[in-house]
């Protein structure tokens, strides 16, 4: 009888440990699991898209976000390359960085297949862009690719140019969340991708210089 009581005591202890582990796993999953991250995504998005909205700021953000469009950037770089011989090498370098980052972004976007926040019922997007092409942000990717390219090329001659363009790229990133078409992680990943593309081309330029 004493042995049976001991066995039962051991079994109860094992069950208690299992219950504690199960509870810890559940808590960990709740804190760091996909559902929690998804909720955090939505909270960040709402904080910017709804919390930062101001009537006077709407047109400003619309103009800023429009400068991140690929065709707008392409036209600007083309005009700079055509009419400024001195700035032509910079325009060409920026074009290749934007093109490289943009192509990589397309591949990642198709693989990620991430829903845009504009699909939410509470969202008020400035653009009629829906579907599952949210990650990463195309506007932000090419903007940071251009900005980091100029940062690298002008860091010893006109460093202010790089800082100004990085500030512009940051505003483009913010505007993409503000206008309701991207989550904050979409633009953070896009900024990293743009920086990576510009860095790869800068390293290649140094090796061939």
C-alpha positions as CSV (number, residue, x, y, z in Angstrom):
1,X,0.0,0.0,0.0
2,X,2.9,2.4,0.8
3,X,4.4,1.7,-2.6
4,X,1.1,2.4,-4.3
5,X,0.9,5.7,-2.5
6,X,4.4,6.6,-3.6
7,X,3.6,5.7,-7.2
8,X,0.5,7.8,-7.1
9,X,2.5,10.7,-5.6
10,X,5.1,10.4,-8.4
11,X,2.3,10.3,-11.1
12,X,0.7,13.4,-9.6
13,X,4.1,15.2,-9.7
14,X,4.7,14.2,-13.3
15,X,1.2,15.4,-14.3
16,X,1.8,18.7,-12.4
17,X,5.1,19.3,-14.3
18,X,3.4,18.5,-17.6
19,X,0.6,20.9,-16.8
20,X,3.1,23.6,-15.9
21,X,5.1,23.1,-19.2
22,X,1.9,23.1,-21.2
23,X,0.8,26.4,-19.5
24,X,4.3,27.9,-20.2
25,X,4.1,26.8,-23.9
26,X,0.7,28.3,-24.3
27,X,1.8,31.6,-22.8
28,X,4.9,31.6,-25.0
29,X,2.7,31.0,-28.0
30,X,0.3,33.7,-27.0
31,X,3.1,36.2,-26.5
32,X,5.3,35.4,-29.5
33,X,3.2,33.2,-31.8
34,X,1.8,34.2,-35.2
35,X,-1.6,35.3,-33.8
36,X,0.1,37.7,-31.4
37,X,2.4,39.1,-34.1
38,X,-0.6,39.5,-36.4
39,X,-2.4,41.5,-33.6
40,X,0.7,43.6,-33.2
41,X,0.8,44.3,-36.9
42,X,-2.7,45.6,-36.8
43,X,-2.1,47.7,-33.7
44,X,0.9,49.4,-35.3
45,X,-1.0,49.9,-38.5
46,X,-3.9,51.5,-36.8
47,X,-1.6,53.7,-34.7
48,X,-0.3,55.3,-37.8
49,X,-3.2,55.0,-40.2
50,X,-5.8,56.2,-37.8
51,X,-3.8,57.8,-34.9
52,X,-1.7,60.0,-37.1
53,X,-4.4,61.2,-39.5
54,X,-4.9,64.9,-39.8
55,X,-6.9,66.7,-42.5
56,X,-4.1,69.0,-43.4
57,X,-1.6,66.2,-43.5
58,X,-3.5,64.0,-46.0
59,X,-2.5,65.9,-49.1
60,X,1.1,66.2,-47.9
61,X,1.3,62.4,-47.4
62,X,-0.3,61.9,-50.8
63,X,2.4,64.0,-52.5
64,X,5.2,62.2,-50.6
65,X,3.9,58.8,-51.3
66,X,3.6,59.6,-55.0
67,X,7.3,60.3,-55.2
68,X,7.9,56.6,-54.4
69,X,6.1,55.4,-57.5
70,X,8.4,53.6,-59.8
71,X,7.5,55.5,-63.0
72,X,7.8,58.8,-61.2
73,X,11.3,57.9,-60.0
74,X,12.2,56.6,-63.4
75,X,11.1,59.8,-65.2
76,X,13.1,62.0,-62.7
77,X,16.2,59.9,-63.1
78,X,15.8,60.0,-66.9
79,X,15.5,63.8,-67.0
80,X,18.4,64.2,-64.6
81,X,20.5,61.9,-66.8
82,X,19.6,63.7,-70.0
83,X,19.9,67.3,-68.9
84,X,22.8,67.1,-66.4
85,X,26.0,65.6,-67.6
86,X,27.5,66.1,-64.1
87,X,24.7,64.2,-62.4
88,X,24.4,61.5,-65.0
89,X,26.5,58.9,-63.3
90,X,24.5,59.4,-60.1
91,X,21.2,59.0,-62.0
92,X,22.5,55.8,-63.7
93,X,23.7,54.3,-60.4
94,X,20.3,55.1,-58.8
95,X,18.4,53.5,-61.7
96,X,20.3,50.3,-61.4
97,X,19.9,50.1,-57.6
98,X,16.2,50.8,-57.9
99,X,15.8,48.2,-60.7
100,X,17.7,45.5,-58.8
101,X,15.8,46.1,-55.6
102,X,12.5,46.3,-57.4
103,X,13.1,42.9,-59.1
104,X,14.1,41.2,-55.9
105,X,11.0,42.7,-54.2
106,X,8.7,41.2,-56.8
107,X,10.1,37.7,-56.1
108,X,9.7,38.2,-52.3
109,X,6.2,39.6,-52.7
110,X,5.0,36.6,-54.7
111,X,6.5,34.2,-52.1
112,X,5.2,36.1,-49.0
113,X,1.6,36.6,-50.4
114,X,0.8,38.9,-47.5
115,X,-2.5,40.6,-47.3
116,X,-2.6,44.4,-47.5
117,X,-4.1,46.3,-44.6
118,X,-6.3,48.1,-47.1
119,X,-8.5,45.0,-47.0
120,X,-9.6,45.7,-43.4
121,X,-13.1,47.1,-43.0
122,X,-11.8,49.9,-40.8
123,X,-9.1,51.0,-43.2
124,X,-9.6,54.1,-45.3
125,X,-6.9,53.7,-48.0
126,X,-5.9,56.6,-50.3
127,X,-5.3,54.1,-53.1
128,X,-7.5,51.3,-54.6
129,X,-4.8,48.8,-53.9
130,X,-5.9,45.5,-52.2
131,X,-5.0,41.9,-52.6
132,X,-1.9,40.1,-51.2
133,X,1.0,42.2,-52.4
134,X,1.9,43.9,-49.2
135,X,5.3,42.6,-48.3
136,X,7.6,44.3,-48.8
137,X,6.6,47.8,-49.9
138,X,7.7,48.6,-53.5
139,X,7.7,52.4,-53.0
140,X,9.9,52.1,-50.0
141,X,12.2,49.5,-51.5
142,X,13.2,51.7,-54.5
143,X,13.3,54.9,-52.5
144,X,15.8,53.5,-50.0
145,X,17.8,51.9,-52.9
146,X,18.1,55.4,-54.5
147,X,18.8,57.1,-51.1
148,X,21.5,54.7,-50.0
149,X,23.1,54.9,-53.5
150,X,23.4,58.7,-53.2
151,X,24.5,58.3,-49.6
152,X,27.4,56.1,-50.8
153,X,28.3,58.2,-53.8
154,X,28.3,61.6,-52.1
155,X,29.5,60.7,-48.6
156,X,32.9,62.4,-49.2
157,X,31.9,65.3,-51.4
158,X,28.3,66.4,-50.4
159,X,27.3,64.2,-47.5
160,X,24.1,66.3,-46.9
161,X,22.7,64.9,-50.2
162,X,22.7,61.4,-48.8
163,X,21.1,62.5,-45.5
164,X,18.4,64.5,-47.2
165,X,17.5,61.6,-49.6
166,X,17.5,59.1,-46.7
167,X,15.1,61.5,-44.9
168,X,12.9,61.5,-48.0
169,X,12.9,57.7,-48.2
170,X,11.9,57.6,-44.5
171,X,9.0,59.9,-45.2
172,X,7.9,57.7,-48.2
173,X,8.0,54.6,-45.9
174,X,5.9,56.4,-43.3
175,X,3.4,57.6,-46.0
176,X,2.8,54.0,-47.2
177,X,1.4,53.1,-43.8
178,X,-0.3,56.5,-43.4
179,X,-2.2,56.1,-46.7
180,X,-3.4,52.6,-45.6
181,X,-1.7,50.2,-48.0
182,X,1.1,48.7,-45.9
183,X,1.9,47.4,-42.5
184,X,4.9,48.9,-40.6
185,X,7.0,45.6,-41.0
186,X,6.4,45.9,-44.8
187,X,8.3,49.2,-45.0
188,X,11.0,48.2,-42.5
189,X,11.8,45.1,-44.6
190,X,11.7,47.2,-47.8
191,X,14.1,49.7,-46.3
192,X,16.5,46.9,-45.5
193,X,16.1,45.5,-49.0
194,X,16.8,48.8,-50.6
195,X,19.9,49.3,-48.5
196,X,21.1,45.8,-49.4
197,X,20.7,46.4,-53.1
198,X,22.6,49.7,-52.9
199,X,25.3,48.1,-50.8
200,X,25.8,45.2,-53.3
201,X,26.2,47.6,-56.2
202,X,28.5,49.9,-54.2
203,X,30.8,47.0,-53.4
204,X,30.8,46.0,-57.0
205,X,31.6,49.6,-58.1
206,X,34.6,49.7,-55.6
207,X,36.0,46.4,-56.9
208,X,35.9,47.6,-60.5
209,X,37.0,51.1,-59.9
